[in-house]
């Protein structure tokens, strides 16, 4: 799939794993200008920047440059989507107004979001037709939604990840180890005394005659 940057000249082909990697990075971006700049340089196809932000805008309460307002909004909505909000998915894939990247193109043209849904009678399929590279990425995530996970470690610095299997609960072995240590600590606090007592009793039992 070829995706083009909306306001940059770079053109390249992004495979589905790259699209998922980019969205994972966006979902976990910190409120640091360097992080947003790095994302834009790494993924120019998905990073639309503009100084024309709605006023007032929540980004003004951060130390981020105003040009990142759309990425700021999309990150928040993407996190909600990752946590299972179906309305966030609809806002991304079937927006009532054209995406920001297409505002100029549709300035004098009626935007029909329903036109992105195609019905293939011959194949008996419903087909979605993304209009922007970002919609392509979201649609890819949607089709992989069973693997879109939120790390069960509440202290994880990058909680949103794409798992390798449906039952995976932690983004890394490191996060899993934290849980395992905490589980052992709680188990020992609740059952340790009983376990020690049963061990002592078993040691006191006389051995059978030979």
Order of alpha helices (4+ residues) and beta strands (2+ residues): beta-beta-alpha-alpha-alpha-alpha-beta-beta-alpha-beta-beta-alpha
